[in-house]
Amino acid sequence: MNQMSNFTKGLLRENPILVLILGTCPTLGVTSSAANGLGMGLATTFVLVMSNLVISLVKSQIPDKVRIPSFIVIIAAFVTVVELVMQAYTPGLFKSLGIFIPLIVVNCIVLGRAEAFASKNNPLSSIVDGLGMGLGFTGALVILGSIRELLGNGTLFSFRFYPENYTTLLFVLAPGAFIVLGYMIAIVQKINKAKK
């Protein structure tokens, strides 16, 4: 039951974007489409799961004085793997996400989970925690990207729903990201308060 709690807390109760308000830079920067949100979310989930696993395995070997730099090196190794794989197999998505892929190294969600959870727990719990947080992050990015793409372009995963002349440019631009994210945060806060 503890593993299930570790998994589900990242989905809604402690969602990194909608509750903890972490990782807002890539959230606002890449969610102009649902596909970009999905790509960024899955890349971050992979880094979260793998870095949590490795950090939980080597935590006793890392001296306290170099704990954070060591975590960053481990995270950077997995970000490099993601970057090279995306560059080779999904060049369009890689180009679209741009600088936000290398910035996963310093994403507050990834480093925060390494410090707060993986460095204090066993490998299985750390994997489950990383997966839950990563899927919560991915879900929020996909929903945000879907709303912005639908309202701003009239498409969803590049499938057209209504003519282009009925779209609202605001939602493709940065202010649209803030507006949609604000509403999403408010809705999740309302849901979480109702559950208490």
C-alpha positions as CSV (number, residue, x, y, z in Angstrom):
1,M,0.0,0.0,0.0
2,N,2.9,2.4,0.7
3,Q,4.2,1.9,-2.9
4,M,0.7,2.8,-4.2
5,S,0.7,5.9,-2.1
6,N,4.2,6.9,-3.4
7,F,2.9,6.5,-6.9
8,T,-0.5,8.3,-6.6
9,K,0.7,11.3,-4.7
10,G,2.5,12.7,-7.8
11,L,-0.6,12.4,-9.9
12,L,-2.9,14.8,-8.1
13,R,-2.3,15.3,-4.4
14,E,1.3,16.4,-4.8
15,N,1.4,17.1,-8.5
16,P,4.7,18.8,-9.3
17,I,3.1,21.5,-11.5
18,L,-0.4,21.9,-10.2
19,V,0.2,21.6,-6.5
20,L,3.9,22.1,-5.7
21,I,4.3,24.7,-8.6
22,L,7.7,23.3,-9.6
23,G,9.1,23.1,-13.1
24,T,7.1,26.1,-14.4
25,C,9.8,27.1,-16.9
26,P,9.5,24.0,-19.2
27,T,5.7,23.9,-18.4
28,L,5.1,27.3,-19.9
29,G,7.8,27.1,-22.5
30,V,7.0,23.8,-24.3
31,T,3.3,23.4,-24.0
32,S,2.2,25.2,-27.2
33,S,1.1,21.8,-28.4
34,A,0.0,18.5,-26.8
35,A,2.8,16.6,-28.6
36,N,5.5,18.9,-27.1
37,G,4.0,18.4,-23.7
38,L,4.0,14.6,-24.1
39,G,7.6,14.5,-25.3
40,M,8.9,16.7,-22.5
41,G,6.9,14.8,-19.9
42,L,8.1,11.4,-21.0
43,A,11.7,12.6,-21.2
44,T,11.5,14.1,-17.7
45,T,9.8,10.9,-16.4
46,F,12.6,8.7,-17.8
47,V,15.2,11.0,-16.1
48,L,13.3,11.0,-12.8
49,V,12.9,7.2,-12.6
50,M,16.5,6.4,-13.6
51,S,18.2,9.1,-11.5
52,N,16.0,8.1,-8.5
53,L,17.0,4.5,-9.0
54,V,20.8,5.2,-9.2
55,I,20.8,7.7,-6.4
56,S,19.0,5.3,-4.1
57,L,21.5,2.7,-5.0
58,V,24.7,4.8,-4.4
59,K,23.4,7.1,-1.6
60,S,25.6,5.5,1.1
61,Q,28.7,5.9,-1.1
62,I,28.3,9.7,-1.6
63,P,29.9,12.0,1.0
64,D,27.5,14.7,2.3
65,K,29.8,17.5,1.1
66,V,29.4,16.5,-2.5
67,R,25.9,15.2,-2.4
68,I,24.2,17.8,-4.6
69,P,26.9,17.9,-7.2
70,S,26.9,14.1,-7.4
71,F,23.1,14.1,-7.9
72,I,23.5,16.7,-10.7
73,V,26.1,14.5,-12.4
74,I,23.9,11.4,-12.2
75,I,20.9,13.4,-13.5
76,A,23.0,14.9,-16.3
77,A,24.1,11.5,-17.5
78,F,20.5,10.4,-18.0
79,V,19.6,13.8,-19.6
80,T,22.4,13.2,-22.1
81,V,20.9,9.8,-22.9
82,V,17.5,11.3,-23.5
83,E,19.0,14.1,-25.6
84,L,20.9,11.7,-27.9
85,V,18.0,9.3,-28.3
86,M,15.6,12.1,-29.2
87,Q,18.1,13.7,-31.6
88,A,18.5,10.3,-33.4
89,Y,14.9,9.1,-33.4
90,T,12.6,12.1,-33.0
91,P,14.5,15.0,-34.6
92,G,11.4,17.1,-35.1
93,L,10.4,16.9,-31.4
94,F,14.0,17.4,-30.4
95,K,14.2,20.6,-32.4
96,S,10.8,21.8,-31.1
97,L,11.8,21.3,-27.4
98,G,15.2,22.8,-28.0
99,I,17.0,24.1,-24.9
100,F,14.4,22.7,-22.6
101,I,15.8,19.2,-22.9
102,P,19.3,20.0,-21.4
103,L,17.5,22.1,-18.8
104,I,16.0,18.9,-17.3
105,V,19.3,18.7,-15.4
106,V,18.4,21.7,-13.3
107,N,14.6,21.0,-13.2
108,C,13.5,21.5,-9.6
109,I,11.3,18.4,-9.8
110,V,14.1,16.1,-10.7
111,L,16.7,17.5,-8.2
112,G,14.0,17.8,-5.5
113,R,12.9,14.2,-5.7
114,A,16.6,13.1,-5.7
115,E,17.3,15.1,-2.5
116,A,13.9,14.6,-0.7
117,F,13.1,11.0,-1.6
118,A,15.7,8.9,-3.5
119,S,18.5,9.8,-1.2
120,K,16.5,8.5,1.8
121,N,14.6,5.5,0.5
122,N,15.1,2.1,-1.1
123,P,15.4,1.6,-4.9
124,L,11.9,0.2,-5.5
125,S,10.2,3.1,-3.5
126,S,12.4,5.6,-5.4
127,I,11.4,4.1,-8.8
128,V,7.7,4.2,-7.9
129,D,8.0,7.8,-6.6
130,G,9.8,8.9,-9.8
131,L,7.2,7.2,-12.0
132,G,4.3,8.8,-10.1
133,M,5.8,12.3,-10.1
134,G,6.9,11.9,-13.8
135,L,3.4,10.8,-14.9
136,G,1.8,13.6,-12.9
137,F,4.2,16.1,-14.6
138,T,3.5,14.5,-18.0
139,G,-0.3,14.5,-17.5
140,A,-0.3,18.2,-16.5
141,L,1.9,19.1,-19.6
142,V,-0.3,17.1,-22.0
143,I,-3.5,18.7,-20.6
144,L,-2.1,22.2,-20.7
145,G,-0.6,21.6,-24.2
146,S,-3.9,20.2,-25.4
147,I,-6.0,23.1,-24.2
148,R,-3.5,25.6,-25.7
149,E,-3.2,23.8,-29.0
150,L,-7.0,23.4,-29.3
151,L,-7.8,27.0,-28.5
152,G,-4.8,28.5,-30.2
153,N,-4.6,26.4,-33.4
154,G,-7.8,24.5,-33.6
155,T,-5.9,21.2,-33.6
156,L,-5.1,18.5,-31.1
157,F,-2.0,16.3,-31.9
158,S,-2.1,18.1,-35.3
159,F,-5.6,16.8,-36.1
160,R,-7.8,19.8,-37.0
161,F,-11.0,20.2,-35.1
162,Y,-12.2,23.6,-36.4
163,P,-11.1,26.2,-39.0
164,E,-8.0,28.2,-38.4
165,N,-9.8,31.5,-38.7
166,Y,-11.7,30.7,-35.4
167,T,-8.6,30.2,-33.3
168,T,-7.4,32.6,-30.6
169,L,-3.7,33.5,-31.0
170,L,-3.5,34.4,-27.3
171,F,-3.4,30.7,-26.3
172,V,-0.4,29.9,-28.4
173,L,1.6,32.8,-26.8
174,A,3.0,32.9,-23.3
175,P,0.1,34.8,-21.7
176,G,-2.2,32.0,-22.8
177,A,0.0,29.5,-21.0
178,F,-0.3,31.5,-17.8
179,I,-4.1,31.8,-18.1
180,V,-4.6,28.1,-18.7
181,L,-2.1,27.0,-16.0
182,G,-3.8,29.3,-13.5
183,Y,-7.2,27.8,-14.2
184,M,-5.7,24.3,-14.0
185,I,-4.1,25.0,-10.6
186,A,-7.4,26.5,-9.3
187,I,-9.3,23.4,-10.3
188,V,-6.8,21.0,-8.7
189,Q,-6.7,23.0,-5.5
190,K,-10.5,22.9,-5.4
191,I,-10.5,19.1,-5.9
192,N,-7.8,18.6,-3.2
193,K,-9.7,20.7,-0.7
194,A,-12.9,18.8,-1.4
195,K,-11.1,15.5,-0.6
196,K,-10.0,16.7,2.9
